[in-house]
Each structure stands twice: as structure tokens, then as C-alpha cells.
Amino acid sequence: MTQGGVWPLPWNITYLNFNHTVNPSVFQFISFYDCDIINKALSRYRNLLFPGNVTGTSSGQYTLVGLVITIYSPCPTGVPQFDMDESYTLSVLPNTPHASLNANQVWGVLRGLETFSQLAFYPNDTTTELRAAIVDDHPRFPHRGILYDTSRHFIP
């Protein structure tokens, strides 16, 4: 099990020597952006970050209470397009109660939420920790592809 490692490796990531402790009942995604794509994603990632067996406790020092999400473009209609912007900047800093995720479009927020979720780890059944890091990422190529492995899986 990793201790908050991110894969695939972003363009630029700096891991900081600090782990936040997170209480699932207190943690909030903070977005002033009303978009169904983001709203559904936040619901999915809340369940992913805080599985049913990680409940947190009422006592203890919790150092991260939220993720502030900022998007600079309006909510798109339809499916992702070839010219979409998937870049984002994620900052989970020590000594700050809120992490920040900034992106030009909702597609960058989706990629940033995935990175944020990979920074989380669970040292025991009641604790969620999140590794402090600064991430600046964007796709390496302007397209996504599919690889078919036809040598081991016959495709007619």
C-alpha cells in the first residue's frame, strides 16, 4: 500500500514532509461553481476518499478540513472535446486547513480530484491521512488513445 503516491506521475510534483489528518465527517469540498459534472464528481470522490470503514473519530487533531475548488471557465455542455484543457494546480500545504485545486475547465478539476484522492492513505481503520504536496499537471499529448493487446486476447 502506498503512502499517498500519485500515478501516473504528473508533470511537476513536490512532496512535502507532512501528512494531514482528515476527519470525514468534517471535511468539505468547497466549490462556488454550479456544474452537474463537478457535483457528480464530488459525490464520487467523497465515497472514494472516505470508504465506509474509515469513519474518523470525534477526538484528535484534524489538520485538513476542506478542498477549495476554483474553475475559470463556464460549465461545458456535452462530452469532452479534442481541444479541452485538462491542466490543473493542486496545493496541499502544511499549516493550512484548506487545500486548493485550480483549473481552467472542469476537465482539469476531474484530473485534479483523482490526484487529490491518490494523496490519501489509511494507516489504520479509523484514520485518513493526506500527504502534503504541490502538483502542477497537464496532459503530455493532445489526445488519448486505446491500446488493444491482440497477442494475448483474440479479437476477431
Secondary structure as the mmCIF struct_conf table of DSSP 4:
data_model
#
loop_
_struct_conf.conf_type_id
_struct_conf.id
_struct_conf.beg_label_comp_id
_struct_conf.beg_label_asym_id
_struct_conf.beg_label_seq_id
_struct_conf.end_label_comp_id
_struct_conf.end_label_asym_id
_struct_conf.end_label_seq_id
BEND BEND1 GLN A 3 GLY A 4
BEND BEND2 TRP A 7 PRO A 8
HELX_LH_PP_P HELX_LH_PP_P1 LEU A 9 PRO A 10
BEND BEND3 TRP A 11 TRP A 11
STRN STRN1 ASN A 12 VAL A 22
TURN_TY1_P TURN_TY1_P1 PRO A 24 VAL A 26
STRN STRN2 GLN A 28 SER A 31
HELX_RH_AL_P HELX_RH_AL_P1 ASP A 36 LEU A 49
BEND BEND4 PHE A 50 PHE A 50
TURN_TY1_P TURN_TY1_P2 GLY A 52 ASN A 53
BEND BEND5 SER A 58 GLY A 60
STRN STRN3 LEU A 64 LEU A 64
STRN STRN4 GLY A 66 ILE A 71
BEND BEND6 SER A 73 SER A 73
HELX_LH_PP_P HELX_LH_PP_P2 PRO A 74 PRO A 76
BEND BEND7 GLY A 78 VAL A 79
TURN_TY1_P TURN_TY1_P3 PHE A 82 ASP A 83
STRN STRN5 TYR A 88 VAL A 92
TURN_TY1_P TURN_TY1_P4 PRO A 94 ASN A 95
BEND BEND8 PRO A 97 PRO A 97
STRN STRN6 HIS A 98 ALA A 103
BEND BEND9 ASN A 104 GLN A 105
HELX_RH_AL_P HELX_RH_AL_P2 VAL A 106 GLN A 118
TURN_TY1_P TURN_TY1_P5 LEU A 119 LEU A 119
STRN STRN7 ALA A 120 ASN A 124
TURN_TY1_P TURN_TY1_P6 ASP A 125 THR A 126
STRN STRN8 THR A 127 ASP A 137
BEND BEND10 ARG A 140 HIS A 143
TURN_TY1_P TURN_TY1_P7 THR A 150 ARG A 152
BEND BEND11 HIS A 153 HIS A 153
#
